[in-house]
Amino acid sequence: MPFDPARVDCWIFDLDNTLYPSSVNLFSQIDVLMGKFIGELLGCDEAEARRVQKMYFHDHGTTLAGLMHYHTVDPREFLGYVHAVDMTVLERAPRLGERLHALPGRKLIFTNADADYAVRALDALGIGDCFEGMWDIHAMEYRPKPELSAYTGLIERFAIDPARAVFIEDSARNLPPAKRLGMQTVWIDMATEWGDRAKDDSTIDLAIDDMAHWLDSVLAELAAGAPLG
């Protein structure tokens, strides 16, 4: 079925590499800090720290989840360490903000990061006031996307009707649970290392590569009353 914006009254957005372009390399800063944290924790060299980091990310959804599982790492200590990044690499995005404000219905952030980091990023982009609420890694009780409980918790907390919601995300593997629960799904392909990992085309209603341009199309389609395909 084509993506139909007329069915949507709740727009759910991932944050990293979704609401800003991957070219700013914000996650590369986090990546380096994760490697340092793991190296200090395990007393290993940079290469081994990176291997462990990526293995945990792939196997557990986030590096943090793997560290908690195998090493009982304090999540708040870890998140405070790896999110101490320079947000000045993010440019304000007034065009994106205008489009988000123009969307009819609620707008939410659904992120495997924590709220403190997410608020800093949204404020740097100048779009923090576009969103009604946020579901972060703490709210998920450290069971991140694509764990089903992350999605059901979001739905319950914000009283979302999945049939009236759309989830927009750069990591394709995080879309199947949303689709199974009845949401429409949009994959934003940022051509990142992990973006198409475990990609399942049957769970993607629409693939895009530019958020602001897509929102222009959505608003035009809503005005015209025709579904996107």
BELJO-V814294 format. One record per backbone hydrogen bond with DSSP energy under -1.0 kcal/mol. CO is the residue of the C=O (numbers start at 1). NH is the residue of the N-H. If there is no record, write none. Layout:
co=<CO & CO>
nh=<NH & NH>
//
This chain:
co=<3 & 4 & 5 & 9 & 10 & 11 & 12 & 13 & 15 & 15 & 21 & 22 & 26 & 27 & 28 & 29 & 30 & 31 & 32 & 33 & 34 & 35 & 36 & 37 & 38 & 39 & 39 & 45 & 46 & 47 & 48 & 49 & 50 & 51 & 52 & 53 & 54 & 55 & 56 & 57 & 62 & 63 & 64 & 65 & 66 & 67 & 67 & 68 & 74 & 75 & 76 & 77 & 78 & 79 & 81 & 83 & 87 & 93 & 94 & 95 & 96 & 97 & 98 & 99 & 106 & 107 & 108 & 109 & 113 & 114 & 115 & 116 & 117 & 118 & 119 & 120 & 121 & 122 & 125 & 127 & 133 & 135 & 136 & 137 & 138 & 144 & 147 & 148 & 149 & 150 & 151 & 152 & 153 & 154 & 155 & 161 & 162 & 164 & 164 & 165 & 166 & 167 & 168 & 169 & 171 & 172 & 175 & 176 & 177 & 178 & 179 & 184 & 185 & 185 & 186 & 187 & 194 & 195 & 196 & 200 & 201 & 206 & 208 & 210 & 211 & 212 & 213 & 214 & 215 & 216 & 217 & 218 & 219 & 220 & 221 & 221>
nh=<228 & 7 & 8 & 106 & 166 & 108 & 168 & 110 & 18 & 19 & 24 & 25 & 30 & 31 & 32 & 33 & 34 & 35 & 36 & 37 & 38 & 39 & 40 & 41 & 42 & 43 & 44 & 49 & 50 & 51 & 52 & 53 & 54 & 55 & 56 & 57 & 58 & 59 & 60 & 61 & 66 & 67 & 68 & 69 & 70 & 71 & 73 & 72 & 78 & 79 & 80 & 81 & 82 & 83 & 84 & 85 & 90 & 97 & 98 & 99 & 100 & 101 & 102 & 103 & 11 & 132 & 13 & 135 & 137 & 118 & 119 & 120 & 121 & 122 & 123 & 124 & 125 & 127 & 93 & 130 & 109 & 111 & 140 & 142 & 141 & 147 & 150 & 152 & 153 & 154 & 155 & 156 & 157 & 158 & 160 & 164 & 165 & 9 & 10 & 184 & 12 & 186 & 14 & 188 & 174 & 175 & 179 & 180 & 181 & 183 & 182 & 167 & 205 & 206 & 169 & 208 & 197 & 172 & 199 & 203 & 204 & 187 & 189 & 214 & 215 & 216 & 217 & 218 & 219 & 220 & 221 & 222 & 223 & 224 & 225 & 226>
//
